[in-house]
Amino acid sequence: MPDGDFKYIMTYLNHFTKFCILSPLMLKRAEEVASKLLEIFLTFGAPSILQSDNGREFSYVIIAELKTCWPEQKLVTGRPRHPQSQGAVERLNG
C-alpha cells in the first residue's frame, strides 16, 4: 500500500555485510534513483561493483554520470525477467 506520494522502494544491499538500505521513491525515474544512489555513496562510500536489474531507471546516461565520479566502479546487470540473478535482494523481499 503506497504511503502518500511514495509508491516505490529502492533496495540497496551490501552483498558482503548484508547491510540493507531501503529508500522510498515517488517515481521510478532515473534521476530519482541516481539521487538516492549518490546519497548512499556519499554516506557509506561507493561500491566497486554495482549490481542492478535491467529496469529503465538504470539508464545508461545516469550510470555513466555516476561513473564520472567513481571511474573504477563496475556495473553488473541481471537478466531481464530472471529474479534468480537478484537472489539476495529477492530473499530480502521475501
N, C-alpha and C positions, 0 to 999 in steps of 0.2 A: 504494500500500500504506500503510495507516494506521500511524502511529508512536505506539505506546502509546495514550494517551487521546485524542490529536489525530487527528481524522478529516477535517477540512476546512481549506482555506487561503483566507483572505481576501486579495484582491489590491487594493492601494491604489496607484494610478498617477497621477502628476502629468502631465497631458497636455502641458504646456509643456516641461518639462525631461526628461520620460520617466523620471524617478526613480521607482523601484518599491519598495514595502514589502510583504513577504509576512508575514502573521500567522497562526500556527496557531490553529485553533478546535477545541474539543472537540465543540461542538454548533453548529448554525446557528440560534441563538436571538437574538432582537432585543437582549437585554441584553448578550450577549457581543460582538456586532458593535458596539453602541454604545460599550461599554467600550474596544474596540480603536480605534475612531474617535476617541474622546476622548483616548486616549493619543497618537495620531498628531497630533491638532490641538494638544495642549499642547506637543508637542515641536517641531513644524515650523510651527505656525500653521494656522488653519482656511482652507480654500479659499473663494473667493467663490461657486463653483458646485460642488456635489457631485452627480456623476452616478452612478446606480446601476441595476442591473437591477431587475426588479419582484419580487424574492424576498420571502418572508414576513418574513425577518429585518430588512427595512427597513420595519417597521410605522410607521404614521403617528404613533403615540404616542411612539416613540423619536426619530424625526426631529424631531417638534415639541419634544421636550425639548432636543435639540441646538440647535434654532433659538432657544431662550430665551437660550442663551449667546452665540450668533452670529446675531443677528436679520437681518443683511444677507445671509446665506447663502441661495443658491437651490438647490433640489433639482430635478434633471432625471432622469427615469426613462426607461429604454429600453422598447421594445415587448416584450411577453411573447413568448417563444419566437422571438426575432429576434436572433440573435447579431451581425448586422452593426451593430446600434446600439451595441454594445460593442466595436467594431473594434479599438481599441488594446489592450485587455485580451485579446481573443481572439488577436491576433497575438503577444502576450507569452506566452500559454499554449501557443502552437504548434499 
